[in-house]
């Protein structure tokens, strides 16, 4: 499965849509396939699409034989309908994130205010729909789109060097 479109507002599923980028590495043994492991490195701003080949090269063959590995770029990220709030990342990265003086506090506050103003100007109509809750709903839609109906384990990354499986239990 490749990129698709999803509801911009999950409360209005027949309304405007948003692009959701998806990458899928099929299980190596389709006859033994259990389902999909969806991966998302967290964020903000990290790409699940780019994570798929990295994880596939590091995961045990016994997992890759039986599970599709699926990554997606959450709304606002990467190849999905993206939000670009700044053009000069160097200026933002140069700020002191732990200000010690009033001048540093003021510089940080001014840059943050400019960031918010620019982001709102460029993407104000989209920002209300960029949330953890919307991403979770997108994940449910994507799981159905790839043919998964059961709540199978999800791969959660807590640290780049560690992967943990947990069972997703619906409420």
Beta strands, then each sheet from edge to edge (+ up, - down):
strand 1: 4-7
strand 2: 17-25
strand 3: 35-40
strand 4: 67-73
strand 5: 154-159
strand 6: 162-166
sheet 1: 1+ 2- 4+ 3+ 5+ 6-
end
